[in-house]
Amino acid sequence: MTITANGHAKYSAYGSDIVCASFSTLLTHTINNCANVSVSDKNGTLTAIFLNADRIENKILLDAFKNTVSQLASQYGDYIKITF
């Protein structure tokens, strides 16, 4: 599984944007707590490749990430776009 993130939500000013902060915190939490993740940050695009996405611990975290990001997008759809 690969997660790619870029841009700014533009819900509020940089540094006080709750949508951007929520997504960033969720993504950082997922990356930091999954095993075997390759991360690169090039030109403002973060790419996280989860090499063991089927491992039960990773699957639980990745499913939670997907569910929470979906909820975030349903509440703030004008400011965050997701594709699965």
Secondary structure as UniProt FT lines:
FT   STRAND          2..6
FT   TURN            14..15
FT   HELIX           18..33
FT   STRAND          37..42
FT   TURN            43..44
FT   STRAND          45..50
FT   TURN            51..54
FT   HELIX           56..75
FT   TURN            77..79
//
